[in-house]
Amino acid sequence: MNKPKLLMLNGSVNEIELIKASQKLGYYVITTGNAPELIGHKYADEYIKADYSDCDAILALAKGRSISRVVSCANDFGAITASYVAEQLDLPGHDTYENALTLHHKDRFKQFIQQLGIKTPESVVLKGEAEALAYAAKAEYPIMVKATDLTGGKGVHRADNFTEAKKAIKDALDRSRVDIVIIEPYITGRQQSAVAFIKDCKILELVSCDCYMPLNPYLIQSETLPANGFEIIEPKVRHIITSICERLELKDGIFILQYIVSNNEPYVIEMMRRAPGNQFLRAARAVSGFPWEEAVVKAETGASLNDIEYSDPIAPFAGHHGIMGTKNGKISGYYIDPDFKKHIFHIIEMMHVGDEITDCTNERVAYIYYKFEQREEMDHIAKHFNNLAYVIYK
């Protein structure tokens, strides 16, 4: 008997567990994306090269291969495309295309939550270079400049003066596909994320984390779970999540909220409705016992969530860290301090002896996942990750 075909909108390391979960649920998994060398494609039943950010190209692929279900990848473009294809083909498990655009384009999202009265750095949406520069010339610094349609810290910069703002605006617009930037005040505080699973617009499961970005201030390198002080702001975070879900009548599935904690208030900066990067869900599963990847696939394929089964958490505290280089060059491996290594329960090697780092501010040599029984020990080590786990160069 032929298996139903499921289209997974990429095949990076971040989609591997989603691919496995899809196959376990009985699907023939086809991955796509522009990079055939990505490791996740090896786990799929088939790979077809296509740009997953091109909604019409993916729609044509889905029609041509009689795809019965589509699952997003760990990228905002994937979430938008998945909603578009699902809407066009009347497939279950995804928000409307308009809602996907509202939630994943920074300009639309910030306008939406400001209308809801949710605390956020108040953003100004600016079209084109001239308009952005005119605003920056009168702005009160420091500011944050962001391309509205990108992820992973791309096109995001802090500017402390007009000269820096000009460079930031140019970079953001050069990277953006829609020629729009947002500018907002820089808020001092701790960056955290809340990762929820939603069922019937209610929170079924929720984990939180502290975000660390020591080598690239706009790219999360490490996350520790749960977040420090989360119990103080948790009621507010839950209210924010459910308010957004109820207003937009969102479908079941994952919901990630990123925010800055300042004076015990969460200031929302962005959100996403797709699996996070860095195989974060592995760490989330470690502290919660919730089968995140299985639940994501079930939700995005319209399957019942009534039979979700928890396992025992492996530790009260856990997290992940990406081993990154401090310069470009060929590597001979990486080092992990023995006192740290004893806490590691999983490693994913992304680069090997002889490979060359060409973009040290973005590339990871390895992902490591760790667990702790005591928060104090985890927090202490987290402050020294890059001294305890580092790249060895040739």
N, C-alpha and C positions, 0 to 999 in steps of 0.2 A: 504494500500500500504506500502511495506517495505521501511524503510528509508535506504539511503546509509550509510555504516559503515565507521566511521572515527576512526583512532587509534591515541590517544594522548599519548605521550611517557613518561608520569609520572602523578601523581595525588597529588602533594604537594599543599600547599597554593598558590604557584606561578602559578599553572595551572588552578585555579578555574575559573577565568574570561575568559580564553581561552575555557574551557569546556562549559561554558554558551553561549559564542558567537557561538561555533560550533553547539550547539543544536538549537539556535535561527535560524541558517542558514539551519536547517532541517536534521542534521546528527544524526545518532545513534552513541553515543560516547563510545568507549571502551578505558579505561585507562590501563596502564601497569606499570611495575616497580617492584622492589624487596620488597617494604615496603607497605603491605596492610593496615597498620594503618594510612597512610597519609590521611588528611582530604579531599583532592580533589577527591579521589575515590568515596566519598559519593555523589558527584554531577554528576558523570558519569552514563550512562545507564548500564554499565557493567565494571567489573575489571577482568583482567587476569594477573596473576603473571608471570613476565618475566624480565630479566635484560635488560633494554633499552640501555645499552652500548654494548650489544652483538648483532652485526649487523645481524649475521646469525640466531640467535634465534628469533629476531624480524621479520626478513624476513619470517621465517617459520610460525610465528604467523599470519602475514598479509596474507599469502597464505591460511592458514588453515581456516581463518575466512572471507575470501573474502573481505578484506579491500579495499575500493575504494579511500581513501585519508589518508594521514599521516601528523600529525602536531608535530613539535618538542616541547620539554619541555624547561624549563629555565635552561638548562645545556648544555655545549658544546658537551658532549657525545651524547646527544639527537639530536643535530643539525647534527652531523656526521652520526648517524644511520638513521635519516630521509632522508638524501640525498642518502645514500646507498640503502635503501629500495625503494625509489622513482625511482632511476635509474634502479634497477633490475626489477621493476614491471611496468616501463614506466608510473609512476604517475606524475602529474604536480606539479609545485609550489616550486621546490627545486633546488639549485645549483647542479652541478655535484659532485660526491663523491670526486674527486680529488681536486676540489675547496674548498669543505668543510674541507678537511684535511689541505689544505694550509692556510685557514683562522683561523682555530681553534687550530692547533698545533703551539705552540709558536716558535719553531725552524724554521718551514717552513714559518710562517708568517713574522718573522723578516727578514729572508733572502729575501723574496719576496719584502717587502717594501723598503729594502735597495737597491735592484736592481732598484726600481722605483725612487730612490732619495728622498724618504720621510724621514724627520728628525726622528730619533729614537735613543735611547741608543744603541750603536753598540754592538751586541751580538756575543758571540762565542758559537757554538754548540759543546757539549762534550758528548761522548759516554762512559758510564761506570765510575766507581769510580776512577780508576787509571788515566785516561785521565783528569778527572775533577780536581783531586788533584794536578796533575802536573801543570795544568794551574793556579790553585789558589795559588800555591807556588810562582809564579812569578807575580801575579796580583797586580795592584795598587788599594789600598783600599780607601774608601768603595766600595763594590760590591753588586749586587743583584744576588742571586742564585734562579733559578726557574725550577721546573719540567715542561717539555714541554707540557704535555697532561692533566693537571688538571685545575680546576676552583675553584672559591670561596676562593682564597688565600691559598689553600692547596699546600704544597711543595714550598712555597715562603719565602725567608728569606733575610734580609740584613746582611752582614758580614763586620765587621770593621777590622778583622785580620784573619790570617790563621787558628787559632784555631776555631774561629766562622765559618769560611768557611767549615772546615771539618765536623762540625755538620750539617751545612746547606745542604751540598752535600749528606750526608748520609740520611737525612730526605727526601730530594727531590727524591733520587733514590729509597728509600724504598717505597715511595708512587707511583712513576711512573710505568706505565705498559710497557713502552718502553725502560727504562733504559737510558734515555737521559735527560741531564740538559742543560740549557743555563746560561751563566754568562755574566753580563753586568755591566757597571759602574753605580753607584748610582747617580741620578740626583736630585738636590734640586729644588723644585718648588711646585705648587699647582696641585693636581690631579683633573681632570675633566672628564666628559663623554659627548659625543654628541650622541644623539639617533635620528636616521633619519628613514624615511620611503621612500623607493626607488621605483620609477615607471619608467620603460624604461631607467634605469641607470641615472635618474635625481632625485633630492631630492624633494619629494612631501611635506614633513613636517619634521621639525627639532626642537628639544629642547635640551637644554644643562643643566648641573648641576655641582655644586661643590660637591666633595666627602669628607666625614668626617670619620676617622677611629681611634678614640681616645682610644678604649679599645683593639683593635686588629689591628695592623698596616697593615695587609694584608686582612682585611675583612671590606667592606664598611658597616658602621652602619647607616649613615645618608646621605641624598642627598637633596640639596636645588636647586630649579629651578627658573629662569635660572641662569647660572653660572656668577659669577662676572667677568667683563671684557671680556665677550665672544665676544662683538661687535668688539673688536680689532683683534681677531684671527679668527673670523667666516669665512672670505673669504678663509683663508688657510685651515681650517677644511673642508669646502665645497669642495675645490679643491682636498683634500686628498681622501675624500669619493668617489667623482665622478671618480677620476683617478683609484681607485681600482675597482670600478664597471665596468668601461669601459674596463679596461685591461682584466678582467676575464669574461666579459659579464655576470654579475650576474643577477639572476632572481629578480623579484619584491619582496619586503618584507622589513623587519626591518634590520637595519644596525647600530651597536653600536660601536663607536670608543672611546677607553680610552687613555688618554694622560696626560703628565705632562707639565704644562706651566712653562717655564723658560725663562726669558728675552723676554717675549711676543712672544715666539715661542712654538708651540705645538709639543712635542716629543712623538710620538705614542708608546704606550707600548703593546697594544693588541686590538683585536676587536672580535665581535661575530655576528652571524646571527641567533639569536633566542631571544625570549622574555627574558628580564632581570629578575633577582630575586627581592625579596622584594616587589613584586607587584608594581614595579616602574611605570608601565604604568598608574596606577591610578593617580599618581601625575602628570605625563606627560599630561594626559587627562584634569586635572584640569586647567592647564595653557594654553593649546592649543585648547581645544574643539575637537581635532581630535580623532576619535574612534579607538584607537590603537589596542585593542584586536580584534575587528571585522576585521580590515584591515589585521592584521597578519594572521588570519584564512583564510580570502579570498585569500590572496597571496599564502599561503602554500597549498591551495586546488585548485589553478589555476582558481579561480573565477574572474569575472570582477571587477576592482577597479573604474570603471567610475561612480558608484552610491554612492560613499563614501560621507556621509553627516556630516558636522561639527555641533557641538552644541556650545552654548556660554560658554567660559571659566568661571570658578567660581571665579578666582582670578588671579592677575598678577604674584603672587609669591606663590609657594607651595613646598611641599617636603614630605619626609617620615623619620621616625626615628625608629630604633629597640631598644626597651627597653631590655637591657642585664644586667646580674648580674656581680658583681665584684668578686664573689667567688662561689664555688659549695655549694649546700645545698637545703633543702626544703624551699619553699616559702609560704608566706601567702597573696601574691598579689603584687601590685605595686602602686606607688604614682605618680600623675601628678599634678604639680603646677597649681593652678586655673588660673593664668594669661596666662599660656601656653595652658591650656585645652580649653579656649574659642576659640582658633584658630583651634582646631581639628575637622575635618569633617568625619573621619572614623577611627575605631579601629578594629584590628584583634587580638584576644587573642589566643596565641599559648600555654600557660601554665596556670594552674589554682591553686587555693589554695590546698596545700598539694603535688603538683608536685615537683619533685626534679631536680634542675639544676645539670647536671653531666659534662658539658663542657662549662663553662661560657664564654670562648673566642669565641664561635661559636653559642650558642643557644640564641634565642630571646624569651622573655616572652610575648611580644606583639609588633605588628607593629602599629604605629600611623601615620596618614596622616593629614597634616595641611595646612592652607592657610593664606596668609597675603596680606594686601593692600600696605604695605611699606617694601621695601627691608631692610632698616636699622634695623627695628624691628626684622625681620626674621633672619638676620645675627647675631644680638646681642644674640638672644635666642639660635641660633644654636651652639654658642660657649659654652653654658652652659647646653646643652641637658641632660647630665648625672647627673646634679644636680637638674634638673626640672622634670625629669621622671626617676624613679629608682625602683629597686626591693626591696620589704620588705621581709625579711627572718623570718622564724619561730624561 
